Amino acid sequence: MRQPELVGWLFVSLMTATGLLCLARWCLASQLVGEERGLEASSALKGLGMAVMALPVGTGVALPEGLWVAVLVPAGLWSAVAVVRSVGHRRHHLVHAVGHLAMVYMAVSMAGRMTKAAGAMPTMPGMAPVAGTAWLTGALLVFFGVCAVVSCTRLFDFAVAPSGAGRYRGVGVLWSPQWPEACHLVLGVGMFTMLLAM
């Protein structure tokens, strides 16, 4: 991603914190049922994956695109199947399905651009956009932009009428009924930002 280094590290920190909080809920929230635990695991994977993907150039951490494909394609397919099977979480599963596959798209696209940069002549711009993907990037930008707006609206609904508060027996941010929607908002904005910076 092309960005000032400080902004890059702030973004990495935010995605890492979000991913770790989702991971903590997945590990510790005994009141979550199977489908909800799957959503938390999927959110943790997205958050931590985006944190690694967004590490500023020069840190020495660069995972091969094959690893992204091997991890994220099955996760995306699991979420896609869950969209059909889910009773009350279809929107969240859909966002995860598109998100995982969009991360694969970003990883492969960035790897292709870096390969082109390595073989480019000194006078040629090595980071030119990959041909034929502008329409897909635009469609994903619209999708995640809409997702972020919807999640923000849902958070306002929670603030006005926190109807699900009695369902969670724990206290603190990990057990807040607003947390899954807030997580989707942060991850949606994160995906939008990364796509915009491609």
Salt bridges, closest charged atoms under 4 A:
GLU35 OE2 - HIS93 NE2 2.92
GLU36 OE2 - HIS89 NE2 3.96
GLU36 OE2 - ARG167 NH2 2.21
GLU40 OE2 - ARG25 NE 2.94
GLU181 OE2 - ARG91 NH2 2.90
GLU181 OE1 - HIS92 NE2 3.42
GLU181 OE1 - ARG154 NE 3.64
